[in-house]
């Protein structure tokens, strides 16, 4: 067997099992203490992991080393793949449920405020702003759950949403005043969020072979 043929075969198997496990190249690289560039190189067939790394990959994927080397070994999902899929669905459902609770509370509050205006003649203006305030509160919920369960990029987008929707709510509430300058603060906070994301989650190249 030619070396290039073996590299191409292993490349396909690594990519297949990695996707079956729901991992990105970066996530796989971090688990075996290599760089994502190495994983990308292996999956392109430009290189091949050594014997120990093949053993690590097989153990991580829940298969044998033969499954990575030979085409006659049928690829299959890891034993706990279905459980992981169900777990992701449960987490997504819980996240959406909590976001829904925020909007339900906002709707109830909107109803109560309008009731007070119509029955008790309470002077409340722009009750619709309640729904605008639901946006930053939804972002807070998303920040909590993306930090716990989801990937760093999801958390970054949730933080960015809070950075812009919270000041927007304040701006619309006090639109009679000159509060446009607060969006300059938003821009600065967004830049800080980008720096935070890069410093927190960017990992310099580890071992590369």
C-alpha positions as CSV (number, residue, x, y, z in Angstrom):
1,X,0.0,0.0,0.0
2,X,1.3,3.4,-0.9
3,X,1.9,5.9,1.9
4,X,-0.3,8.5,0.2
5,X,-3.1,6.0,0.0
6,X,-2.8,5.2,3.7
7,X,-2.7,8.9,4.6
8,X,-5.9,9.6,2.5
9,X,-7.7,6.7,4.2
10,X,-6.8,7.8,7.7
11,X,-7.7,11.4,6.8
12,X,-11.2,10.4,5.8
13,X,-11.7,8.2,8.9
14,X,-10.5,10.9,11.3
15,X,-12.8,13.5,9.7
16,X,-15.7,11.0,9.8
17,X,-15.4,10.0,13.4
18,X,-14.7,13.6,14.5
19,X,-18.0,14.8,12.9
20,X,-19.8,11.8,14.3
21,X,-18.7,12.9,17.8
22,X,-19.9,16.5,17.1
23,X,-16.4,18.0,17.5
24,X,-14.7,20.8,15.6
25,X,-11.1,20.5,14.6
26,X,-10.1,22.9,17.4
27,X,-12.0,20.9,20.0
28,X,-10.4,17.6,18.9
29,X,-7.0,19.3,18.9
30,X,-7.4,20.5,22.4
31,X,-8.4,17.0,23.7
32,X,-5.2,15.5,22.3
33,X,-3.0,18.5,23.1
34,X,-2.2,19.3,19.4
35,X,-3.0,22.3,17.3
36,X,-6.0,22.6,15.1
37,X,-3.6,23.0,12.2
38,X,-2.3,19.5,12.8
39,X,-5.8,18.1,12.8
40,X,-6.5,20.0,9.6
41,X,-3.3,18.6,8.0
42,X,-4.2,15.0,9.0
43,X,-7.7,15.4,7.5
44,X,-6.3,16.8,4.3
45,X,-4.0,13.8,4.0
46,X,-0.9,16.1,4.1
47,X,0.4,14.3,7.1
48,X,-0.4,11.4,9.4
49,X,-0.5,11.1,13.2
50,X,2.0,8.8,14.9
51,X,1.1,5.6,16.5
52,X,0.4,7.0,20.0
53,X,-1.8,9.8,18.6
54,X,-3.7,7.2,16.5
55,X,-4.3,5.3,19.8
56,X,-5.5,8.5,21.5
57,X,-7.9,9.3,18.6
58,X,-9.3,5.8,18.6
59,X,-9.9,5.9,22.4
60,X,-11.5,9.3,22.1
61,X,-13.8,8.2,19.3
62,X,-14.7,5.0,21.1
63,X,-13.4,2.8,18.2
64,X,-10.3,0.6,17.6
65,X,-7.2,1.7,15.8
66,X,-8.1,-0.7,13.0
67,X,-11.2,1.4,12.4
68,X,-9.0,4.4,11.6
69,X,-6.7,2.3,9.3
70,X,-8.8,-0.1,7.4
71,X,-11.8,0.5,5.2
72,X,-13.3,-2.9,5.8
73,X,-14.1,-1.8,9.4
74,X,-17.5,-0.1,9.2
75,X,-17.6,3.4,10.6
76,X,-20.2,3.9,13.2
77,X,-21.2,6.5,15.7
78,X,-19.7,6.3,19.2
79,X,-21.8,4.4,21.7
80,X,-22.9,7.5,23.6
81,X,-23.6,9.6,20.5
82,X,-27.3,9.3,20.8
83,X,-27.1,10.3,24.5
84,X,-25.0,13.3,23.6
85,X,-27.5,14.3,20.9
86,X,-30.3,14.1,23.4
87,X,-28.4,16.0,25.9
88,X,-27.8,18.8,23.5
89,X,-31.5,18.9,22.7
90,X,-32.4,19.1,26.4
91,X,-29.9,21.9,26.9
92,X,-31.3,23.8,23.9
93,X,-34.9,23.2,25.1
94,X,-34.0,24.5,28.6
95,X,-32.3,27.6,27.2
96,X,-35.2,28.4,24.9
97,X,-37.6,27.8,27.8
98,X,-35.9,30.3,30.1
99,X,-35.8,32.9,27.2
100,X,-39.5,32.2,26.7
101,X,-40.2,32.8,30.5
102,X,-38.6,36.2,30.1
103,X,-40.9,37.1,27.3
104,X,-43.9,35.6,29.1
105,X,-43.1,37.8,32.1
106,X,-42.8,40.8,29.8
107,X,-46.1,40.0,28.2
108,X,-47.9,39.7,31.6
109,X,-46.3,42.9,32.8
110,X,-47.4,44.6,29.6
111,X,-51.0,43.4,30.1
112,X,-51.0,44.6,33.8
113,X,-49.7,48.0,32.8
114,X,-52.3,48.5,30.1
115,X,-55.0,47.3,32.5
116,X,-53.8,49.9,35.0
117,X,-54.0,52.6,32.3
118,X,-57.5,51.7,31.2
119,X,-59.1,51.0,34.6
120,X,-57.2,53.1,37.1
121,X,-56.2,55.9,34.7
122,X,-52.6,55.5,35.7
123,X,-50.3,57.7,33.6
124,X,-48.0,55.2,31.9
125,X,-46.5,56.0,28.5
126,X,-45.0,53.7,26.0
127,X,-45.9,50.4,27.6
128,X,-44.6,48.7,24.5
129,X,-41.1,49.4,25.7
130,X,-41.5,46.4,28.0
131,X,-40.8,44.1,25.0
132,X,-37.7,46.1,24.2
133,X,-36.4,45.4,27.7
134,X,-37.0,41.7,27.2
135,X,-34.1,41.7,24.7
136,X,-31.3,42.5,27.2
137,X,-32.8,40.2,29.8
138,X,-33.0,37.4,27.1
139,X,-29.3,38.1,26.4
140,X,-28.5,37.7,30.1
141,X,-30.2,34.3,30.1
142,X,-28.3,33.3,27.0
143,X,-25.0,34.4,28.5
144,X,-25.5,32.2,31.5
145,X,-26.5,29.1,29.5
146,X,-24.0,29.6,26.7
147,X,-21.3,29.9,29.2
148,X,-22.4,26.7,30.9
149,X,-23.3,24.5,27.9
150,X,-22.5,26.0,24.5
151,X,-19.4,27.0,22.6
152,X,-17.4,30.3,23.3
153,X,-18.6,31.9,20.1
154,X,-22.3,31.6,21.2
155,X,-21.3,33.3,24.5
156,X,-19.6,36.1,22.6
157,X,-22.7,36.8,20.5
158,X,-24.8,36.8,23.6
159,X,-22.5,39.3,25.3
160,X,-22.5,41.4,22.2
161,X,-26.3,41.3,22.2
162,X,-26.4,42.6,25.8
163,X,-23.9,45.3,25.0
164,X,-26.2,46.8,22.3
165,X,-29.7,46.0,23.5
166,X,-29.4,47.3,27.0
167,X,-28.3,50.8,26.0
168,X,-30.9,50.7,23.1
169,X,-33.6,50.1,25.7
170,X,-32.4,53.1,27.8
171,X,-32.1,55.3,24.8
172,X,-35.7,54.6,23.6
173,X,-37.0,55.1,27.2
174,X,-35.3,58.5,27.5
175,X,-35.5,59.5,23.8
176,X,-36.5,63.1,24.8
177,X,-33.0,63.5,26.1
178,X,-29.8,63.6,24.1
179,X,-28.5,60.1,24.9
180,X,-27.0,59.2,21.6
181,X,-23.5,59.4,23.0
182,X,-24.1,56.2,24.9
183,X,-23.7,54.2,21.7
184,X,-20.1,55.3,21.7
185,X,-19.8,53.5,25.0
186,X,-21.4,50.5,23.3
187,X,-18.8,50.5,20.6
188,X,-16.0,50.6,23.2
189,X,-17.7,47.8,25.1
190,X,-18.0,45.8,21.9
191,X,-14.3,46.2,21.2
192,X,-13.5,45.1,24.8
193,X,-15.7,42.0,24.3
194,X,-13.8,41.1,21.1
195,X,-10.5,41.4,23.0
196,X,-11.9,39.4,25.9
197,X,-13.0,36.6,23.5
198,X,-9.6,36.5,21.7
199,X,-7.6,36.5,24.9
200,X,-9.9,34.0,26.7
201,X,-10.4,31.5,23.9
202,X,-7.5,31.9,21.4
203,X,-4.9,29.3,22.0
204,X,-1.5,29.6,20.4
205,X,-0.4,26.6,18.4
206,X,0.6,23.7,20.5
207,X,2.4,20.7,19.1
208,X,2.4,20.6,15.3
209,X,3.7,17.7,13.3
